[in-house]
Amino acid sequence: MEEGSFLVAYVPEDQADKETDWLTDDDHHRYQAIDPLDLPDEVLDRVYDLYKKTYAKLSARPLISSREGLLAYNRWVLLITGRVPAGKILAPKRIVGFALFKVKEAGLKAGLTATDGSQAAKRALIRFSIRCYNTRGVFGEVSDPLETRIKDYVPVVRFGDAKKVLQQLGKADVRKSKGHHYKRKIGRLGTVEKLMVGRPILR
């Protein structure tokens, strides 16, 4: 995977439970390569609006203070209603959820996820999350309520391995809590408990 490339993929919400091996294949036809500065304003606005609404309960001020901050994530999967568009123009209201990732040494790290709150989009995001965390080279940190929904269906990364991955990411303040859970500081959220899931590539 090329860290310097910015790729966007559309996944219809009724196909969210399909295989996700393509996530780590930059050349897969699902992906559209785009300069992040060329991402349509209406799409960026829609994704940032979904982000703010979903994460509002975690912090009074969003950890990402502007829509441009989302561009730090260089793999975007947008859950949509209907079919995948033939071209690159998509009505923003058709975007009902998203999953944003970053390319890292250990693979594709899941970052932000959100939906418009509809039951269909929530179900689609759960199904997609289960699929992606069972894909080699995809991993992420989860906490409740997502952990409760998916932990029996995805690989759990042992604490020792999770700590190594986090150290590669420059995260040194990792303290084991219970089982394979750990605590670390995350911005204005302070110290939070997390569990790493998925299939990171361990060096």
C-alpha positions as MATLAB code, in Angstrom:
seq = 'MEEGSFLVAYVPEDQADKETDWLTDDDHHRYQAIDPLDLPDEVLDRVYDLYKKTYAKLSARPLISSREGLLAYNRWVLLITGRVPAGKILAPKRIVGFALFKVKEAGLKAGLTATDGSQAAKRALIRFSIRCYNTRGVFGEVSDPLETRIKDYVPVVRFGDAKKVLQQLGKADVRKSKGHHYKRKIGRLGTVEKLMVGRPILR';
ca = [
       0.000    0.000    0.000;
       1.247    3.451   -0.893;
       1.057    5.851    2.040;
       1.176    8.884   -0.223;
      -1.919    7.999   -2.253;
      -5.472    9.081   -1.400;
      -8.109    6.532   -2.395;
     -11.900    6.568   -2.142;
     -14.272    3.607   -2.472;
     -18.067    3.475   -2.509;
     -19.836    0.502   -0.912;
     -23.636    0.163   -1.182;
     -25.034   -0.423    2.296;
     -26.744   -3.624    1.157;
     -23.357   -5.026    0.069;
     -21.440   -4.183    3.246;
     -21.083   -7.844    4.212;
     -19.183   -8.763    1.026;
     -15.480   -9.703    1.104;
     -13.055   -6.888    1.881;
      -9.694   -8.250    0.697;
      -9.644   -5.349   -1.754;
      -9.079   -2.881    1.096;
      -5.316   -3.495    1.065;
      -5.039   -3.540   -2.749;
      -4.397   -0.008   -3.993;
      -5.005   -1.104   -7.596;
      -8.412   -2.654   -6.984;
     -11.166   -1.358   -9.234;
     -13.269   -0.314   -6.234;
     -10.811    2.434   -5.424;
     -10.716    5.814   -7.123;
      -7.421    7.672   -6.822;
      -7.962   11.367   -6.214;
      -6.050   14.391   -5.040;
      -7.643   15.083   -1.640;
      -7.819   18.777   -2.562;
     -10.093   17.775   -5.449;
     -12.580   16.002   -3.203;
     -15.916   17.758   -3.862;
     -16.822   20.235   -1.122;
     -20.299   18.767   -0.780;
     -18.872   15.290   -0.132;
     -16.377   16.625    2.411;
     -19.141   18.617    4.121;
     -21.406   15.552    4.286;
     -18.715   13.320    5.788;
     -17.692   15.953    8.330;
     -21.316   16.498    9.313;
     -21.761   12.759    9.927;
     -18.522   12.750   11.921;
     -19.607   15.632   14.167;
     -23.022   14.131   14.873;
     -21.608   10.694   15.684;
     -18.747   11.862   17.901;
     -20.586   14.697   19.678;
     -21.347   12.445   22.653;
     -17.629   11.785   23.209;
     -16.483   15.382   23.474;
     -18.116   18.813   23.557;
     -15.642   19.904   20.900;
     -14.806   17.500   18.066;
     -11.256   16.131   18.146;
     -11.035   17.069   14.475;
     -11.846   20.754   14.418;
     -12.295   21.247   10.664;
     -13.391   19.182    7.708;
      -9.871   19.385    6.249;
      -8.640   17.421    9.263;
     -10.374   14.361    7.838;
      -7.887   14.361    4.968;
      -5.232   12.947    7.316;
      -6.983    9.635    6.628;
      -5.931    8.457    3.181;
      -8.337    5.563    2.560;
     -12.026    6.469    2.527;
     -14.829    3.927    2.321;
     -18.191    5.629    1.881;
     -21.373    3.659    2.551;
     -24.043    4.727    0.102;
     -27.632    4.011   -0.839;
     -28.246    2.584   -4.280;
     -25.591    1.557   -6.767;
     -21.981    2.640   -7.094;
     -21.862    5.667   -9.403;
     -20.362    5.126  -12.863;
     -18.518    8.439  -12.648;
     -17.037   10.345   -9.740;
     -20.060   12.528   -8.993;
     -22.228   11.361   -6.111;
     -25.172   13.076   -4.453;
     -23.970   13.757   -0.874;
     -27.271   12.650    0.671;
     -26.611    9.172   -0.676;
     -23.655    8.899    1.726;
     -25.131    7.258    4.831;
     -21.935    6.252    6.603;
     -18.202    5.953    6.308;
     -15.044    4.244    7.519;
     -11.758    6.134    7.253;
      -8.351    4.441    7.418;
      -4.652    5.321    7.441;
      -1.833    3.364    5.835;
       0.667    2.357    8.513;
       3.650    0.014    8.807;
       1.454   -2.691   10.330;
      -1.173   -2.332    7.617;
      -4.391   -0.393    7.205;
      -5.430    1.144   10.532;
      -9.116    1.854   10.955;
      -9.795    5.305   12.322;
     -13.126    7.087   12.169;
     -16.513    5.514   11.495;
     -19.952    7.091   11.473;
     -23.464    6.749   10.079;
     -26.490    8.962    9.568;
     -28.197    7.137   12.441;
     -30.514    5.023   10.307;
     -30.861    1.368   11.265;
     -29.847    0.229    7.783;
     -26.639    2.255    7.882;
     -25.800    1.090   11.410;
     -26.261   -2.547   10.411;
     -24.172   -2.013    7.285;
     -21.327   -0.447    9.253;
     -21.274   -3.337   11.752;
     -21.219   -5.898    8.941;
     -18.489   -4.014    7.131;
     -16.422   -3.667   10.320;
     -16.590   -7.410   10.974;
     -15.490   -8.119    7.424;
     -12.617   -5.653    7.414;
     -11.206   -6.760   10.782;
     -11.026  -10.302    9.422;
      -8.919   -9.087    6.503;
      -5.152   -9.578    6.664;
      -3.393   -6.247    7.130;
      -6.414   -4.404    8.559;
      -6.636   -3.535   12.244;
      -7.998   -0.943   14.623;
      -8.707    0.048   18.205;
     -12.255   -0.319   19.445;
     -14.197    0.487   22.573;
     -17.829    0.190   23.583;
     -20.337    0.027   22.047;
     -18.599   -1.226   18.881;
     -16.488   -3.731   20.824;
     -19.600   -5.347   22.286;
     -21.123   -5.740   18.830;
     -18.140   -7.264   17.031;
     -15.657   -8.824   19.473;
     -17.036  -12.361   19.112;
     -16.696  -12.158   15.321;
     -13.220  -10.645   14.846;
      -9.656  -11.595   15.892;
      -8.470   -9.939   19.109;
      -4.847   -8.785   19.086;
      -2.940   -9.916   22.175;
      -1.854   -7.074   24.422;
       1.864   -7.666   23.817;
       1.401   -7.480   20.041;
      -0.943   -4.504   20.323;
       1.659   -2.651   22.383;
       4.320   -3.305   19.724;
       2.041   -1.978   16.997;
       1.212    1.120   19.047;
       4.896    1.736   19.720;
       5.462    1.673   15.950;
       2.803    4.380   15.774;
       4.625    6.460   18.393;
       2.200    5.659   21.208;
       4.263    5.031   24.340;
       1.679    5.586   27.090;
       0.066    2.151   26.838;
      -0.891    0.386   30.082;
      -2.509   -3.022   30.266;
      -5.878   -3.091   32.007;
      -7.875   -6.345   31.815;
      -7.366   -9.239   29.463;
      -5.986   -7.809   26.231;
      -7.490   -4.369   26.907;
      -5.255   -1.390   27.584;
      -5.522    2.273   28.465;
      -3.886    5.239   26.755;
      -4.428    8.974   26.366;
      -6.228   10.257   23.287;
      -6.361   14.023   22.879;
      -9.118   15.821   24.781;
     -10.776   12.489   25.547;
      -8.105   11.856   28.156;
      -7.300    8.284   29.196;
      -9.530    5.735   27.493;
      -9.698    1.951   27.439;
      -9.260    0.240   24.091;
      -8.973   -3.200   22.550;
      -7.034   -3.824   19.355;
      -8.754   -6.111   16.880;
      -8.019   -7.288   13.380;
      -5.005   -8.757   11.642;
      -2.080   -6.301   11.743;
       1.168   -7.294   10.023;
       3.602   -7.907   12.882;
       7.307   -7.297   12.211;
];
